């Protein structure tokens, strides 16, 4: 296969956004009849690369050749005309239209100025047969399952003479049987000689379907490998990076390890689960303990954390707080039990953009006080000033609207919102994502000092070195399941955790 | 000082209001004069305040609803309901007893608060979109009002009832005091308790608010109830002013005027920050516009078109983008410079 000319080759691709190099010198080649997995953690540049290829973004440097001819793709439409089709994660179809309408939307077959339904139905049938699907194309899209819709989306992508098919997380909302169905279709297309780019967070699926893997990290090209020659563990290492800035200054005093065992349990979780989100798991969190949650993206970290905060309702299991069984059906109840949760999705679930720093900070505390015990404005200003200074928030003006702040400073305001409630368990979901090194270190130092004062912390992070540096205990998740729990004692290394994250060996 | 004045959300609405009032001077030299006649202050300005009272009231309620990213289309019908209930319950009462007055007020307010709660439950508990949920009451409420009045205009001869909308206190129309009281209640609830903060946070980012432990359902329920309360009082004033119950036309299209007043006042239909003071000014703009159109002598059939044009101008003036273009068109460099400053931000 190696001797063939690639159908698509991208060389030295550079894409810059103001202040950020999203892609630097990235290579990617795709051969006919192969499934090529594009791998990388969040922010690695996978979606940027796809968007560059499909003309959503313009290229700042590098060349793209399709079947040996250099191309310049300026818009998604142009990409489609060139034969590069994309199926996105979220099914991008209209559920209230029929299957055939969805397939031909925007390029209806016309006859004498009117739509030629007969011909369109025939062609749609033919297309779907190619994918081994025998369905009634005149029925509404909504009458079919999500998997079927996903395949109809693929059919739509193939409708134009596709040479390259990009599947961006096509399996994230499918169950196992549906994934198999989809994979059958992919294998069929592969036999026909289509070149397929496959993006997914599920390692099992990558190893099942792909021939070749390209790994990106922080916008850089790490390498291209044949899937069969790349053990899982190595793949994970390449995705995450191995630069061990070994346990430095913030490392927690390991002398109190023995005490950890003796400390009172704050929360005991038994058999908690939510179908499709996370399989049943047990977890103990002791007072003053920092528990790390490690796992790749999509492994169920956030889903687990949300159950502990009552943000989602579990299907099974129970939670005990200080030995007493509790029902956490809403964040409000969780907060009343002194639990705080700093969401990873700052924009959608964290900040209230129209309000000021001060108002954002006191929101959760005021939430516990209710409508009428209003925190006096003077007190609010005092609290805000205190935390602006403590967390070094810039600009140091509590009356500034939070939407005008940088990501790192918004994150600090979110931290302040929860610290003000003085929680006993603080759940931090990716608190260091998208913020600069200085702020990261500050946040980790804060975590350690809070835990020394007796606060329990659940630290969800994809940065393994941060987890190793701060946590007493690390729970590892894989494919929406808690697979192991590692006590962070005997000089554990990232390697140990990665082995658990990768699994399958 | 002047800069901060111009930046204030209130600046442009007030400018427009003043312009509309000044415009009247061309046609009526005595427009601004106020005199004492028969123990009352009399003048066009007082008249605007008095006639604008119902609109100001329901706009206050509407402001809070809109701040939660909702909308209440039912208020016009609630006005009709309230007026019908109030007027019909005092229709046969004797002048010497004041008790029927309070029964009427109690009944109207009680039932309209229930109507507001109905809206609030549909939106917050059942999850119906606000525009659809309140559309139900918009239709049903007027229907109920027509049933109560039997589709007729019933005149009321009970003197105490007409005091609500036609009486005077300390030289001023009583309705102005009602508006002031409701406004004060709204200001107190939203600025001296946490309710205002919660309304703004629920309207600005409902998911984040829930995760911060705020019960957004109760907040949403509360604003619709308050809107119903405001509409009830507005309805009583309207029906008392004309001493009759009119299920067909009382409060017709008021919901739209109220929404306009809120938007002119600077509150965004996308929810979040709200400006009660701005809403009051907005309501006064709409009322003075109506009064002006009549007093200038524009034929009635032009009324709505003229109103639409002026409202369009007000809305455009409020848009910073439009003002920038306007100043840019006159060769000012300000507009050009500030567009350059807008960097592209990564999200």
Boltz contact constraints between the chains, C-beta under 6 A:
constraints:
  - contact:
      token1: [A, 17]
      token2: [B, 346]
      max_distance: 6.0
  - contact:
      token1: [A, 18]
      token2: [B, 343]
      max_distance: 6.0
  - contact:
      token1: [A, 18]
      token2: [B, 344]
      max_distance: 6.0
  - contact:
      token1: [A, 20]
      token2: [B, 346]
      max_distance: 6.0
  - contact:
      token1: [A, 331]
      token2: [B, 210]
      max_distance: 6.0
  - contact:
      token1: [A, 331]
      token2: [B, 211]
      max_distance: 6.0
  - contact:
      token1: [A, 331]
      token2: [B, 213]
      max_distance: 6.0
  - contact:
      token1: [A, 332]
      token2: [B, 213]
      max_distance: 6.0
  - contact:
      token1: [A, 335]
      token2: [B, 213]
      max_distance: 6.0
  - contact:
      token1: [A, 348]
      token2: [B, 207]
      max_distance: 6.0
  - contact:
      token1: [A, 349]
      token2: [B, 207]
      max_distance: 6.0
  - contact:
      token1: [A, 349]
      token2: [B, 208]
      max_distance: 6.0
  - contact:
      token1: [A, 349]
      token2: [B, 211]
      max_distance: 6.0
  - contact:
      token1: [A, 350]
      token2: [B, 208]
      max_distance: 6.0
  - contact:
      token1: [A, 352]
      token2: [B, 201]
      max_distance: 6.0
  - contact:
      token1: [A, 352]
      token2: [B, 204]
      max_distance: 6.0
  - contact:
      token1: [A, 352]
      token2: [B, 205]
      max_distance: 6.0
  - contact:
      token1: [A, 352]
      token2: [B, 208]
      max_distance: 6.0
  - contact:
      token1: [A, 353]
      token2: [B, 204]
      max_distance: 6.0
  - contact:
      token1: [A, 354]
      token2: [B, 204]
      max_distance: 6.0
  - contact:
      token1: [A, 354]
      token2: [B, 272]
      max_distance: 6.0
  - contact:
      token1: [A, 354]
      token2: [B, 273]
      max_distance: 6.0
  - contact:
      token1: [A, 363]
      token2: [B, 201]
      max_distance: 6.0
  - contact:
      token1: [A, 363]
      token2: [B, 212]
      max_distance: 6.0
  - contact:
      token1: [A, 364]
      token2: [B, 212]
      max_distance: 6.0
  - contact:
      token1: [A, 364]
      token2: [B, 213]
      max_distance: 6.0
  - contact:
      token1: [A, 366]
      token2: [B, 194]
      max_distance: 6.0
  - contact:
      token1: [A, 367]
      token2: [B, 212]
      max_distance: 6.0
  - contact:
      token1: [A, 367]
      token2: [B, 213]
      max_distance: 6.0
  - contact:
      token1: [A, 367]
      token2: [B, 214]
      max_distance: 6.0
  - contact:
      token1: [A, 371]
      token2: [B, 193]
      max_distance: 6.0
  - contact:
      token1: [A, 371]
      token2: [B, 194]
      max_distance: 6.0
  - contact:
      token1: [A, 371]
      token2: [B, 195]
      max_distance: 6.0
  - contact:
      token1: [A, 372]
      token2: [B, 193]
      max_distance: 6.0
  - contact:
      token1: [A, 374]
      token2: [B, 193]
      max_distance: 6.0
  - contact:
      token1: [A, 374]
      token2: [B, 194]
      max_distance: 6.0
